[in-house]
């Protein structure tokens, strides 16, 4: 009993000392009324990283676009380059980001602060988004903050839903962003840049919604429903 009380005291003390930008972010996700897809705010985002280990590697750049009312708001976009505390020469061939270079870079803490403001009140969307969310969560942990609280949608999983009537083996296959783009006829401009991949994924998201909403009765709840056989 005493241990339980101590844990609760520690939790409330920690919560009390959380920075205002975190409190504002968390508050924006509370008590959001049930909305239609058209009324919801979606943020499609992508991270370029120094490697494939979210715990050990670091985010090098982040890109995102906002979708409101079935429209990509090009003017409301997010792009940031981070100082490279951990440098992996081999990954440069993929993303082209040098440790120094001419790009203006900010600290990890500043980048995450700005990102939290950008995603207030939003549903996060990404291709194989669990990796990107994990990278952000480890950055938040290094800042002494909790994990992201947004609901998330994975276009890789959503794309599998469109294949349900075509062939069952689609549920066991992992579709890369390139494969999805090829099938949906989405141009792969600026591929392997955070902003480019975020925009490409936003187009993919729209195409998938079109396939899933042929009867114009698709609900937000149905988007989040994932049949177990998908995994």
C-alpha positions, 0 to 999 in steps of 0.5 A: 500500500505504501509503495502504491502511495509513493508511486502516485506521489512521484507521478503527480510531482513529476506531472506538476513539473512538466513544462508548459509546452508539454501540458498544452500539447497533452491538453489539446488531445483531451476530450476531443469530440467524436469527429468525422474524417472530414472534420479531423486534423491529420498530421502526416510525418516522417523522420530521417534517422542515423540508423534503424535502432530508435533507442541508439540512433538519432533523428536527423530531420523531420517533415510533416504536412497537415490535412484538414477537410480532405485537403493537404494544407501545403502552407501549414507544413513542418520541416526541421533539421537536427544537430547530429550528435551521432553520425553514421557515415553509411546512412548518408547515402540514403538521406544525403544529410551531412554532419555539418553541411549548410542546412540550419540545424537545431538541437533535438530538444528544440526540434521536439518542442516545435513538433509537439506544438505542430501536432496539437490536437492531431491524429498522426499518420505515417508509413510504418509509423511505429518506427517514427513514433519510437524515435520521437518517444526516445527523444522525449525520454531523453528530455524527461517527458512521457511518450506521445499521446496522439492516436496513430494511423499506419498507411502500411496497415490501411493499404492492406485493408484495400487488398482484403477482397483481392488476396488473403496473403496481402495481410502477411506481406509488408508493403514498402512505401515504394510498392504502395506508391507504384500500385497507387500511381503516386509519384516518388518525388523527393523520396528519402527526405523527411518532407518529401516522404511526408508529402508522398505519404499524405497522397498515399493516405488520400488514395487509400481513403478513396478505395476504402470510402467508395460508398461514402460511409467510412467512419473514423472509427472504422479507420482505426479498426484493424482485423487481427489477420493483418498481422 
